[in-house]
Amino acid sequence: MSNDRKSTLRQIMQTAWMFVKRNGYTMAEALKLAWLNAKVTKAMRGGIVQFFFQKIDGTLRQAFGTLDPHRLPETQGTGRRANETVQVYFDTDKQEFRSFKKCNLVKIV
């Protein structure tokens, strides 16, 4: 098994355990959601992706985001530590960086 595949599987399991510990999901629910998060992140690295997530107030939000380095604006480091519970993406509609809680991801189109 290649190192890239091992690190991807390790990241998925770590994310799933985080969902179990912090959100009280069953392991089956957590693994499904962790795989969905891995898929959306990989897809966003390749281009613009349409996905849906649940906002904190309970409404469903449609987003078009990317992590493709060719589509991102120039950024400067802020010195902030990365938050493992949040997925950051570049919103192509608003032309700015946005984020959502990984446990609130609903669907990828």
KEVEXFI-512597 format. One record per atom (N, C-alpha, C): residue number from 0; residue in one letter; atom name; x, y, z. Coordinates in steps of 0.1 Angstrom, whole numbers, plus 2048, in hexadecimal, padded with zeros to 3 digits. Example, Ala and Ser with C-alpha at 12.3 -4.5 7.8 and 13.67 -1.06 7.14 Angstrom:
KEVEXFI-512597
ATOM     n   res   atom    xx    yy    zz
ATOM     0     A      N   884   7C7   84E
ATOM     0     A     CA   87B   7D3   84E
ATOM     0     A      C   884   7DF   84E
ATOM     1     S      N   880   7EA   847
ATOM     1     S     CA   889   7F5   847
ATOM     1     S      C   881   800   84F
END
This chain:
KEVEXFI-512597
ATOM     n   res   atom    xx    yy    zz
ATOM     0     M      N   808   7F4   800
ATOM     0     M     CA   800   800   800
ATOM     0     M      C   809   80C   800
ATOM     1     S      N   806   816   7F8
ATOM     1     S     CA   80E   822   7F7
ATOM     1     S      C   80C   82B   803
ATOM     2     N      N   816   834   805
ATOM     2     N     CA   816   83D   810
ATOM     2     N      C   80A   847   80F
ATOM     3     D      N   807   84B   803
ATOM     3     D     CA   7FC   854   802
ATOM     3     D      C   7EF   84E   806
ATOM     4     R      N   7ED   842   802
ATOM     4     R     CA   7E0   83A   806
ATOM     4     R      C   7E0   838   815
ATOM     5     K      N   7EB   834   81B
ATOM     5     K     CA   7EB   832   829
ATOM     5     K      C   7E8   83F   831
ATOM     6     S      N   7EE   84A   82C
ATOM     6     S     CA   7EC   857   833
ATOM     6     S      C   7DD   85B   832
ATOM     7     T      N   7D7   858   826
ATOM     7     T     CA   7C9   85C   824
ATOM     7     T      C   7C0   854   82D
ATOM     8     L      N   7C3   847   82E
ATOM     8     L     CA   7BB   83E   836
ATOM     8     L      C   7BD   842   845
ATOM     9     R      N   7C9   845   849
ATOM     9     R     CA   7CB   84A   857
ATOM     9     R      C   7C3   856   85A
ATOM    10     Q      N   7C3   860   850
ATOM    10     Q     CA   7BC   86C   852
ATOM    10     Q      C   7AD   86A   854
ATOM    11     I      N   7A8   861   84B
ATOM    11     I     CA   799   85D   84C
ATOM    11     I      C   796   857   859
ATOM    12     M      N   79E   84E   85E
ATOM    12     M     CA   79B   848   86B
ATOM    12     M      C   79C   852   877
ATOM    13     Q      N   7A6   85B   876
ATOM    13     Q     CA   7A7   865   880
ATOM    13     Q      C   79B   86E   880
ATOM    14     T      N   796   872   875
ATOM    14     T     CA   78B   87B   873
ATOM    14     T      C   77E   873   879
ATOM    15     A      N   77D   866   875
ATOM    15     A     CA   772   85F   87A
ATOM    15     A      C   772   85E   88A
ATOM    16     W      N   77D   85B   890
ATOM    16     W     CA   77E   85A   89E
ATOM    16     W      C   77B   868   8A4
ATOM    17     M      N   77F   873   89E
ATOM    17     M     CA   77B   880   8A3
ATOM    17     M      C   76C   882   8A3
ATOM    18     F      N   765   87D   898
ATOM    18     F     CA   757   87E   898
ATOM    18     F      C   750   876   8A3
ATOM    19     V      N   756   86A   8A6
ATOM    19     V     CA   750   862   8B0
ATOM    19     V      C   752   868   8BE
ATOM    20     K      N   75E   86D   8C1
ATOM    20     K     CA   761   873   8CE
ATOM    20     K      C   75A   880   8D0
ATOM    21     R      N   75A   889   8C6
ATOM    21     R     CA   755   897   8C9
ATOM    21     R      C   746   898   8C6
ATOM    22     N      N   741   890   8BC
ATOM    22     N     CA   733   892   8B8
ATOM    22     N      C   72A   886   8BC
ATOM    23     G      N   72F   87C   8C1
ATOM    23     G     CA   727   870   8C5
ATOM    23     G      C   722   868   8BA
ATOM    24     Y      N   728   868   8AE
ATOM    24     Y     CA   723   860   8A3
ATOM    24     Y      C   727   851   8A6
ATOM    25     T      N   720   848   8A0
ATOM    25     T     CA   725   83A   89F
ATOM    25     T      C   730   839   896
ATOM    26     M      N   738   82F   897
ATOM    26     M     CA   744   82D   88E
ATOM    26     M      C   740   82C   880
ATOM    27     A      N   734   826   87D
ATOM    27     A     CA   730   825   86F
ATOM    27     A      C   72C   833   869
ATOM    28     E      N   725   83B   871
ATOM    28     E     CA   722   849   86C
ATOM    28     E      C   72E   851   86B
ATOM    29     A      N   737   850   874
ATOM    29     A     CA   744   857   874
ATOM    29     A      C   74C   854   868
ATOM    30     L      N   74D   847   865
ATOM    30     L     CA   755   843   859
ATOM    30     L      C   74F   848   84C
ATOM    31     K      N   742   848   84B
ATOM    31     K     CA   73B   84D   83F
ATOM    31     K      C   73E   85C   83D
ATOM    32     L      N   73D   863   848
ATOM    32     L     CA   740   871   847
ATOM    32     L      C   74E   875   845
ATOM    33     A      N   757   86D   84B
ATOM    33     A     CA   766   86F   849
ATOM    33     A      C   769   86C   83A
ATOM    34     W      N   764   862   834
ATOM    34     W     CA   766   85F   826
ATOM    34     W      C   761   86A   81D
ATOM    35     L      N   755   870   821
ATOM    35     L     CA   74F   87B   819
ATOM    35     L      C   758   887   81A
ATOM    36     N      N   75D   88A   826
ATOM    36     N     CA   766   895   827
ATOM    36     N      C   773   893   81F
ATOM    37     A      N   778   887   81F
ATOM    37     A     CA   784   884   817
ATOM    37     A      C   782   886   808
ATOM    38     K      N   776   882   804
ATOM    38     K     CA   772   883   7F6
ATOM    38     K      C   771   892   7F2
ATOM    39     V      N   76A   89A   7FA
ATOM    39     V     CA   768   8A8   7F7
ATOM    39     V      C   776   8AF   7F7
ATOM    40     T      N   77E   8AC   800
ATOM    40     T     CA   78C   8B3   800
ATOM    40     T      C   794   8AF   7F4
ATOM    41     K      N   794   8A2   7F0
ATOM    41     K     CA   79B   89E   7E4
ATOM    41     K      C   795   8A5   7D7
ATOM    42     A      N   788   8A5   7D7
ATOM    42     A     CA   781   8AB   7CB
ATOM    42     A      C   784   8BA   7CA
ATOM    43     M      N   785   8C1   7D5
ATOM    43     M     CA   787   8CF   7D5
ATOM    43     M      C   796   8D2   7D1
ATOM    44     R      N   79F   8C9   7D4
ATOM    44     R     CA   7AD   8CB   7D0
ATOM    44     R      C   7AE   8CB   7C1
ATOM    45     G      N   7A4   8C5   7BA
ATOM    45     G     CA   7A5   8C3   7AB
ATOM    45     G      C   79D   8CD   7A4
ATOM    46     G      N   794   8D5   7AB
ATOM    46     G     CA   78C   8DE   7A4
ATOM    46     G      C   780   8E4   7AD
ATOM    47     I      N   776   8E9   7A6
ATOM    47     I     CA   76B   8EF   7AE
ATOM    47     I      C   761   8E4   7B0
ATOM    48     V      N   75C   8E3   7BC
ATOM    48     V     CA   753   8D8   7C1
ATOM    48     V      C   746   8DF   7C7
ATOM    49     Q      N   73B   8D9   7C3
ATOM    49     Q     CA   72E   8DD   7CA
ATOM    49     Q      C   72B   8D3   7D5
ATOM    50     F      N   729   8D9   7E1
ATOM    50     F     CA   726   8D0   7EC
ATOM    50     F      C   71C   8D7   7F6
ATOM    51     F      N   716   8D0   7FF
ATOM    51     F     CA   70C   8D5   808
ATOM    51     F      C   711   8D2   816
ATOM    52     F      N   70E   8DC   81F
ATOM    52     F     CA   711   8D9   82D
ATOM    52     F      C   706   8E0   836
ATOM    53     Q      N   705   8DC   842
ATOM    53     Q     CA   6FB   8E1   84B
ATOM    53     Q      C   701   8EC   853
ATOM    54     K      N   6FB   8F8   852
ATOM    54     K     CA   701   903   85A
ATOM    54     K      C   6FD   901   869
ATOM    55     I      N   703   909   871
ATOM    55     I     CA   701   908   880
ATOM    55     I      C   6F3   90B   884
ATOM    56     D      N   6EC   914   87C
ATOM    56     D     CA   6DD   916   87F
ATOM    56     D      C   6D4   90C   87A
ATOM    57     G      N   6D9   901   873
ATOM    57     G     CA   6D2   8F6   86E
ATOM    57     G      C   6CE   8F6   860
ATOM    58     T      N   6D0   901   859
ATOM    58     T     CA   6CC   902   84B
ATOM    58     T      C   6D7   8FB   842
ATOM    59     L      N   6D3   8F7   837
ATOM    59     L     CA   6DC   8F1   82D
ATOM    59     L      C   6E2   8FB   824
ATOM    60     R      N   6EF   8FB   822
ATOM    60     R     CA   6F6   904   819
ATOM    60     R      C   6FC   8FD   80E
ATOM    61     Q      N   6FA   903   802
ATOM    61     Q     CA   701   8FE   7F6
ATOM    61     Q      C   70D   906   7F4
ATOM    62     A      N   718   8FF   7F1
ATOM    62     A     CA   725   907   7EF
ATOM    62     A      C   72C   902   7E3
ATOM    63     F      N   734   90B   7DD
ATOM    63     F     CA   73D   907   7D2
ATOM    63     F      C   74B   90B   7D7
ATOM    64     G      N   753   901   7D9
ATOM    64     G     CA   760   904   7DF
ATOM    64     G      C   76B   8FD   7D8
ATOM    65     T      N   777   901   7DA
ATOM    65     T     CA   783   8FB   7D4
ATOM    65     T      C   78F   8FD   7DE
ATOM    66     L      N   798   8F4   7DC
ATOM    66     L     CA   7A5   8F4   7E2
ATOM    66     L      C   7B1   8F3   7D8
ATOM    67     D      N   7AD   8F5   7CB
ATOM    67     D     CA   7B6   8F4   7C0
ATOM    67     D      C   7C0   900   7C1
ATOM    68     P      N   7CD   8FD   7C2
ATOM    68     P     CA   7D7   908   7C4
ATOM    68     P      C   7D7   912   7B8
ATOM    69     H      N   7D3   90E   7AC
ATOM    69     H     CA   7D2   917   7A1
ATOM    69     H      C   7C7   921   7A2
ATOM    70     R      N   7BC   91E   7AA
ATOM    70     R     CA   7B1   926   7AB
ATOM    70     R      C   7B0   92F   7B8
ATOM    71     L      N   7BA   92C   7C1
ATOM    71     L     CA   7BA   933   7CE
ATOM    71     L      C   7C2   940   7CC
ATOM    72     P      N   7BD   94A   7D4
ATOM    72     P     CA   7C5   957   7D4
ATOM    72     P      C   7D2   956   7DC
ATOM    73     E      N   7DA   95F   7DB
ATOM    73     E     CA   7E6   95F   7E3
ATOM    73     E      C   7E2   961   7F2
ATOM    74     T      N   7E8   959   7FA
ATOM    74     T     CA   7E5   95A   809
ATOM    74     T      C   7F2   95C   811
ATOM    75     Q      N   7F1   962   81C
ATOM    75     Q     CA   7FC   963   826
ATOM    75     Q      C   7F8   95B   832
ATOM    76     G      N   802   955   838
ATOM    76     G     CA   7FF   94E   845
ATOM    76     G      C   7FA   957   850
ATOM    77     T      N   7F1   952   858
ATOM    77     T     CA   7EC   95A   863
ATOM    77     T      C   7F2   955   870
ATOM    78     G      N   7F9   94A   870
ATOM    78     G     CA   7FF   945   87C
ATOM    78     G      C   7F5   93E   885
ATOM    79     R      N   7E9   93B   87F
ATOM    79     R     CA   7DF   934   887
ATOM    79     R      C   7E1   925   886
ATOM    80     R      N   7DE   91E   890
ATOM    80     R     CA   7DF   90F   890
ATOM    80     R      C   7D2   90A   888
ATOM    81     A      N   7D4   900   880
ATOM    81     A     CA   7C9   8FA   879
ATOM    81     A      C   7BF   8F3   882
ATOM    82     N      N   7B3   8F4   87F
ATOM    82     N     CA   7A8   8EE   887
ATOM    82     N      C   7A4   8E1   880
ATOM    83     E      N   7A5   8D6   887
ATOM    83     E     CA   7A3   8C9   880
ATOM    83     E      C   794   8C6   87E
ATOM    84     T      N   78B   8CD   885
ATOM    84     T     CA   77D   8CB   884
ATOM    84     T      C   776   8D3   879
ATOM    85     V      N   77E   8DC   872
ATOM    85     V     CA   778   8E5   868
ATOM    85     V      C   77F   8E3   85B
ATOM    86     Q      N   777   8E3   850
ATOM    86     Q     CA   77C   8E2   843
ATOM    86     Q      C   77C   8F0   83D
ATOM    87     V      N   788   8F5   838
ATOM    87     V     CA   789   902   832
ATOM    87     V      C   789   900   823
ATOM    88     Y      N   782   909   81C
ATOM    88     Y     CA   781   909   80D
ATOM    88     Y      C   780   917   808
ATOM    89     F      N   783   918   7FB
ATOM    89     F     CA   782   925   7F4
ATOM    89     F      C   775   925   7ED
ATOM    90     D      N   76C   92E   7F2
ATOM    90     D     CA   75E   92F   7EC
ATOM    90     D      C   75F   937   7DF
ATOM    91     T      N   75C   931   7D4
ATOM    91     T     CA   75D   937   7C7
ATOM    91     T      C   752   941   7C4
ATOM    92     D      N   747   940   7CB
ATOM    92     D     CA   73C   94A   7CA
ATOM    92     D      C   740   957   7D1
ATOM    93     K      N   745   956   7DD
ATOM    93     K     CA   748   962   7E5
ATOM    93     K      C   756   967   7E3
ATOM    94     Q      N   75F   95F   7DD
ATOM    94     Q     CA   76D   962   7DA
ATOM    94     Q      C   774   964   7E7
ATOM    95     E      N   772   95C   7F1
ATOM    95     E     CA   779   95D   7FE
ATOM    95     E      C   779   94F   805
ATOM    96     F      N   782   94E   80E
ATOM    96     F     CA   783   941   816
ATOM    96     F      C   777   940   81F
ATOM    97     R      N   772   934   820
ATOM    97     R     CA   767   930   829
ATOM    97     R      C   76A   923   830
ATOM    98     S      N   762   91F   83A
ATOM    98     S     CA   764   913   840
ATOM    98     S      C   757   90D   845
ATOM    99     F      N   757   900   848
ATOM    99     F     CA   74B   8F9   84E
ATOM    99     F      C   750   8EE   857
ATOM   100     K      N   748   8EA   860
ATOM   100     K     CA   74C   8DF   869
ATOM   100     K      C   74B   8D2   861
ATOM   101     K      N   755   8CA   862
ATOM   101     K     CA   756   8BE   85B
ATOM   101     K      C   74A   8B4   85E
ATOM   102     C      N   745   8B5   86A
ATOM   102     C     CA   73A   8AC   86E
ATOM   102     C      C   72D   8B1   868
ATOM   103     N      N   72D   8BD   862
ATOM   103     N     CA   720   8C2   85C
ATOM   103     N      C   71F   8C0   84D
ATOM   104     L      N   729   8B9   847
ATOM   104     L     CA   729   8B7   838
ATOM   104     L      C   71D   8AD   835
ATOM   105     V      N   715   8B1   82B
ATOM   105     V     CA   70A   8A9   828
ATOM   105     V      C   70B   8A1   81B
ATOM   106     K      N   710   8A8   810
ATOM   106     K     CA   70F   8A2   803
ATOM   106     K      C   719   8A8   7F9
ATOM   107     I      N   71F   8A1   7F0
ATOM   107     I     CA   727   8A6   7E5
ATOM   107     I      C   71F   8A3   7D8
ATOM   108     V      N   71F   8AD   7D0
ATOM   108     V     CA   719   8AC   7C3
ATOM   108     V      C   723   8AB   7B8
END
